[in-house]
Amino acid sequence: MAEVTVLDYGAGNVRSLKNALERLGWSVREVECADDIDAASVLVFPGVGAFGAAMANLEAMGVVSALKRYLEDPTRPFLGICIGMQVLFEGSSESPGASGLGAMKGTVSRFESSAAFPVPHVGWNGAVGPTELVDDSRYYFVHSFRVEDCEWGVAKTTYGDDSFVSAVERGAQCAVQFHPEKSGAAGLALLDRFLRRGPRAVARNKPAWAPRATRLARRVVCALDVRENDDGDLVVTKGDGYDVRNQDDRRVRNLGKPVDLAARYYDEGGDEIAILNICAFKGEPVSDLPLLEVLRQASRRVFVPLTIGGGIRAYDDGIRTVGALEVAAAYFRAGADKVSIGSDAVYAALDLLNNGDRRQESSIEQIARVYGNQAVVVSIDPKRVWVDDDVDNVGKHVVVRPDGRRCWYQCTVSGGRKAVDLDARDLAVAAERLGAGELMLNCIDCDGKKNGFDLPLLSMIKAAVTIPVIASSGAGTPDHFVNAFKHTDVDAALAAGIFHRREVEIRDVKTALQNAGLPVRITPATLLDASS
């Protein structure tokens, strides 16, 4: 079995890359010292997080000089992924003063954000150019910084008014801005093409090319609410207004095993999978958190992004205080790509709004600083509070609904069981300020009703922030997804129960989106015309 050396500098989910390489028949060796880089026959450098933090970690490992030596010979196979591409350049506006490896001329800069084109750039987009490395597939991107142009660019991607370099190539050395290990079958095929190429000479003349525009697909997210059932087993369940027990016998609904359902949704064309821990939080040691093994097993079978939510906060395990950053790190090592923060985000927002001179960083800030804001999702769980027509000012953001009634949206914590005096819009704005890279917007009043997403709520939050928003709660038909995308311009839409019970299939949703003129990711399971 051939061997690939992986440079894991300690940031983000590297487990999925290792699983992908092993799926393709390669053995994996991890870099432990500079000698391992010198001895590598194929070197892969993946990662997420900040440019400066990545370079600092490489310095701390003592591998920078060896890495530069390796890159000096363009016939030695190398693949950089995401931050592994960005550090090849001389520097980044993300970390002024931090020097990159300098293997390629140029610097990395931040996207210009807007409500129409939020930052981070998250989702499935194309990469086009004169290289055999990429094809006409969509690949999974999640990043806030990009390279506008460079000498060795061989593929470009369009986002908003921006066209940026999404792949570079020099001889046997390549790098991509997207994550092939999270790009499904297309990403696995790209890895396979790279690994089979072997050493290559540098092309003397780079072909002239004019990249065509690409479009970011609308994402269909599958959510799994996971908790212990009455027999102590972890199961996927689904509630009515967050009540997950049957009305007759009051036992927890069991809709399947989490790993098997996650694998099914991957096979059926789901674009992302969110695994939400709704277990009672018992303060286990961090090594025994309930969903760690679920993530480890799922990452062997699922090669699209995995988000984990529930219990991402500091806690006392009976021996010591475990920080939120340590909890998140354990989930990333187990196979998660993002963490979703709920109740802790509400308390952090209240602290920010009420105490401008805070001395303690929130869990959002801690995790975003190390892993990047694209790794942090804030889950908002509001409920409607109705307002009389003759009340002009309640100190909240009041929305007029299609039937003329007026309400504001009150945040909740503890799985929707406790209301807090905080407006959902204020939480969304505060979450962005604190460093969240994405919002998962639920609505308790819609959950389980299958009457559609709360469009006024989605429109209000989407207009208030410049980070991506995921619509959640209320989907019952494919048209509900179309309405959310068409009328609120959200970036993704999520469902759970209708997929679990096969009341709606993922391919039905994508067919409806395609028929409505919306770009979608195509997989064999979705049975769509490749022209979309």
N, C-alpha and C positions, 0 to 999 in steps of 0.2 A: 504494500500500500504506500503511495506517495505521501510526502509530508509537507505541510504548510506551517510556517512559523507565524504566529499571531502576536502582534505587539499590543498587549493589554496594559494601558497606563492607568487603569483604575477608575475610569469614568463611564458610566452607562452600561447598557446591556450588551455584553460581548458574548454571552451564552448563545444567543440566537445565531450569531455568525459561526461559532464553533459547530453548532448543530447543523447548520446549512452545509458547511464544508464536509462534515462527516456523512451527511445524507448523500453527498456527491462522491463519496468513496475515498476521501482524503483523511489522513490522520493529522492531528493538530498538536503542535508544540508551542508552548508559550514562552515568550521572552522573559528570562529572569536576570540576565546580565548582558553587557555589551558583546561578549563572545558569541551569544546565541544569534545576534544579528549578523555578525561576521560569518557565521557558519550557515546561515539560512540559504536554501536554494530558491524558495519562494517566500516573500514577506508580505503580510497583509496588516495594515494599520487602520483599525476602525475607531470609532468613538463619537461621543457627543460632548457638549459642554463648551466652556469659554476658551478662546484662543490662548489667552495668557495662562490659564490654569493648566491647559494641556502641555504647553511648553515647560511650565514649572515642574510638572510631574515627570516629564521626560528628563529634565535636568536632575531631579531627585533620584531617578533610576540610574543615572550615569550612562545613558545610552545615546545622547545627542551626537557625539563625535562618531560613534559607530554607524548611526543612522545616516549621517551626512556622507560617510565613506561609501555606504551601500548605494546611496542615490547618485554618487558620482559616476557609476558605471551603468549606463542606460540599458545594457543588455541583461542586467539582473532583474528578474521579475518582481514587480512591486505593485500592490493595489492599495491606494488610500481611500477611505470611506468617510464622507462628511467632514468632520474636523480633521481626519487623516488626509484630506485633500487640502484644506485651508492652511494647515501648518507648513505645507510645501512652499508657501509664498513668503515674502519678506516681512510682512507684518499685517496687522488688522486694526481697523478703527474700533473694534470691540475691546482691545487691550492696548491702548497707546503706550509705547515704550517697550513692549514685549517683542522681541525679534523671533521671526519664524525660522524655518530651516534654510530658506533662501535657495532651494533647488530650482525654483522658477521665479522669474521677475514679476513684480507687481504686488499689490496689497488687496486685502479683503475689506469690503465696506458693507454697511447696513442697508437693507431695503428701505425705501421710503414707504411708510405705512399710510393707509387710508381706510375709510369704512368699506370701500368697495374691494380693496386689496389688502386685507389685514396681514400683519406680521406677528408671528412667524408665518412663512410660507409652508403650509401643511397640506399634504395630500398627494394624490396620484397625478403626475404630470408627465409629459413627454420629454424626450431628449433626442435631438436630431443633429446629425452631422456626418462627415465622411469617415466613419470608423466602423469596423466590424464589432466593436465592443457593445454598442447599443443597437436596438432594432426599433420597430414601430410600436413597441409596448409602452405602457405607462409604468413609471417607477415611483416609489414612495419617497417624498421629500419631507423634511422637517428641519427648517433652519431660518435664521433671521439675518444672516450675513452671507455675502456672495462675492464672486469674482466677476467683474464686468467683462473683462477681456484679457487674453494673454496669448503669448506666442504659440503655446502648445495646446490651445483649446481645440478639441475635436468634436464637441457637441454643445449645443445651446438649448436653453429652455426659456419659455416666455412666462412672465408673471406680471400682470398689469401692463404698465408701459415699459417694464424692464425686460431686457433679454440678457441673460447671464450665462456664464460658462458652467455647464453641468458635467463635463468630462474633459480631462486632459490626458495626453498620451505622448510619450517620448520613448521610442524603442519598446522595450518590454515593461516600461514603467507607466502605470495608469493611475488615475484617481477619479472618483465620481462624487458629486455633491449629494446624491441620493443614497438610500440604503438598499442595496440589492438583497441583503438577507431578510428584509422586510417587504420585498416587492413581489412576493408570491412566486409562481412558476417562472415569470419573466426574469426575476432577480436571480433565481437559481440557475437559469440558463445563461445569464450574463457571467456569473461566477464560473460556471463550467467552461465557457468560451475562454475566459481569461486564463484559467488554470491549465488548459490544454495547449495554449500558445507556446509556452516555453520562452527561452531567450530569443531576443530579436534585435536586429540592428536598427539604428535610428534612420528613419526615412530622410533622404537628402532634401527633397522638395515637398513641402506640405501642400496638399491640393487646395486650390481656391474653392470656396463654397459659400453659399448664401442660405443660412438656416431659415426654415419656414417657422411660422408661429405655432406654438403649442397651446393647449387649453387645460386648465386644472379641472379635474373631474369632481363632481359632487360625491361626497362620501356617504356610504350606507354603513352605519355602525350597528353591530349586534351586541347587546348587553346581557350579561349573566349576573343575576342577583344570587349570591352564594351564601349559604348559612348552614348550620347544623340542623338536621331534622330531629324528630322526636326520638330517634334511635341513636343519635350521636354521629351520624354520617353527614359529610359535606354534600349538599345537593344544590341544584339550581331550582329556585322557586320564583314565584311572581305574585304580587299582591294586588289588592283593590284599594287604592288610596293608601298604599303601603302596608295593608293588613295581608300577611302571607299565609294565614291559616284558613282551612276550609270552614265554611259556615256551619256544616252539620256536626263534624266530629272535632273541630278546632285543632286538627293536626296540621303541621306544616306541609304545604303543597310541594310535591316532589315531581319536578319536570325533567329530571335527568341528571347525569353526572357531569360536572363542569368541564373536565378535559374532553370528554366525548362530544359534548355540545360545541365547545370551542372548535374542535377539529371539524365537525360537521359544517359549521358556518364558514370556516376557511375553505373547505372543499366546494361549498355552494357559492362562493364569490363575495363573501362579506369583506368590506374594505378595512375595517378595524374591529377589534373585539375588546370590549370593556368588561372586566371581571370585578364586580363590586361586592366587597365583603360586608354583609349585613349581619354577621355573627355578633353575639354579645362579646364585647371586648373584655377579656379576662386578665389582661396584663401578663401574658406569657413572655418568657424570655424571647428576645428578638430572633433567636435561631429556631424557635418553635412556632412562629406566627402561622396561623391556620392555612393561609393560601400559598405559602412558599413552595410546597411540593406540587400544588396544582399548577403554579407557574412553570416549574421545572419540567413537568411532564407536558404541559401545553406547548412550551417553546420547542419541543422536539417534533411536534406535529403541525404547528401553526407558523407560517412565515409571512404574516402581516402584523401590523403593530398591535401590541397588547398593553392595555391600560389597567392598572390595579387601583382600586379605591376602597376606603374604609380603614380607619385606625392609623392614618398617616399623621401622627402627632407625637409629642413627647409624653412618656408615661413612666410609671414606677412598676418594675416587674417584681418587687418584693426584696430585691437585693441592691439595685441601683436605679438611677434615672436613665432611661433610654431616650435619646433625642430623636426628633422627627427626621433629621438627616440620616441617622443610623438606620431607622426603619425603612426609609426610602432606598438607601443603599442596599439593604438586604433584598428588597423586591427587585431592584435593577439587576443585581447579581443572579437572581433566580430566573430572570427572563422578561421582566417588565420593561417597556419602553417609556411609559409615562406613569405618573402617580396622580390620582385624583384626590383632592382635599376638600372636605365638606365643612363639618362643624368648626374645625380649627380655623378655616378661612373666615368664617363669620366673626369669631372672636378677634382675629387679627385685624379685620376691617373696622370693628368697633374701636379697637385700640388705636388704630391709625386715625380715625375720624375724631376721637375724643382726646387723644394725647399726641399732639404733633411732635413732642420731644421724646419719643419712645427710646428706651435704652436697650431693649431686647429685640432681636430679630425674630420675625415670625417664621413658621415652618416653610411658608412660600418662599421667603427671601433666602433662607438657608439652602434649600434644595436648588433653587434657580441659580444661585451664585456658583454652585459646583457643577451642576448638570445642565445648566441653560434653562431659560424660561420655557422652551419648547417641551421640556420634560414635566412641566407642572400644569395640571388641569384643575380648575376650581369648579366644584359641583355646587350649583345653587338650587335650593329646594324651597321655593316660596309657595304661599297659599294666598288666595284672593281675600282682601278685606273690603267689603262693600261700603260705599260712601253715598250718603244721601245727596240728592240733586241740589239741595239748597246749601250744601257745605262747599264753600269755595276753596278753603285752604286747610288741609290737615297736616301740613308739613311733610308730605310725601309726594311721590310722583304718581299722580292719578291718571289712569287710562280710561278713555271712553270706549266701551266695547261695542261691537256691531249692533247689539240690541238697544243701545243707548244708555245702558247702565254704566256706572262708574265704580272703579275699584283701584286700590293700590296693592302691591304684592309684598307680603310680609315674609321675611326669611325665617327659616326654622333650623333647628339643630337636632341631634340625636335621632336621626332617621325620620324626621318630620314630626316627632312627638312633642317638641317644645318650640313655641314661637318666641321670637326675639324682636325687639323694637328696632328693626333695621329694614330699610327698603331694598328690594332686590337690585334696583338700578344702582343704588349707592354701593352695595356690595360688589357689583360688577366693576364699577369704576375703581374702587379701592383695590380689588384683586389685580387689575391691570397695573396699577401703580406699584403694588408690592412685588410684581414680577411674574405673575401667572402668564402662561403662553396660550391658554385656551380656556373657554368656559363651557361647561355642560349644564344647560339650562332646563331644569325640570319644572313641573307644576303639579302640586299635590291634587288640585281640583280635577286635573285631566287624567291622572295616572290610572291605568286600567280601564278607562271608560271607552276607548276606541272611537272617540268622536272627533279626533284630530288634534293637532298641536295647538297650543295657545298662541295664535298668531299676533295679537296685540302685545303680549309679553315679549315674544321674540323680536318684534320690530323695535320695541322700546330699547331693549338691551343691545341689539345689533347696532343701533344708531348711536349708542353711548360709548362704545369701545372700538379700538382698532386692532383687536386680537380675534382669532377665529371663535365662532360660536357654534356649538352642537345643539340642535333641537332635540328635546327629549320629552316623554310623557304624552300619551294620547293617540299614537298612531294606530289606525285600525284598517286602513286600506292603502294601496299604492298611491292613490290620488292625494292622500294626506301628506305624503313626502313631496309630491309635486307642488302642492300649495305652499308648503313651508319654504321650499327653495324659490319659488316664483314670487311670492308675496312678501317675504322677509329677507331674502338674500342670505340666509344662514349658510354656513360652510359645510355642515354635515347634519345628518338626521339619524336618530337612534330609535331602535325598537327592541323589545324583549319578548313579551308574551305571545304576540302574533307570530313570531318566528318559531318560538319553542313549540307551540301547538300546531304549527304548519297551517295556520289560518291564512297567512300570506307568505309567499316564497320570496327569497331575495331576488331571484330572476324576475318576478312579477314587478317588484319595485323598480328595478333597473330598466325593464322594458317601458314602464310608464314614464320614467325620467327621459329615456331616449326619445320616446314619441312626443314629449313636450319640448324637445330641442335642447335638452340639458346634457352636457358631456358626462359620461360615466366610464368606469373602468370595465373592460371586457375580460371575461374568463370563459373557458369552455362551458362551465356550468351555467352561465347566465344566458347562453344561446342567443347572443345579440349579433346584429350585423356589424362587421368590423369597421364600417365607415364612421361609427360614432367616436 
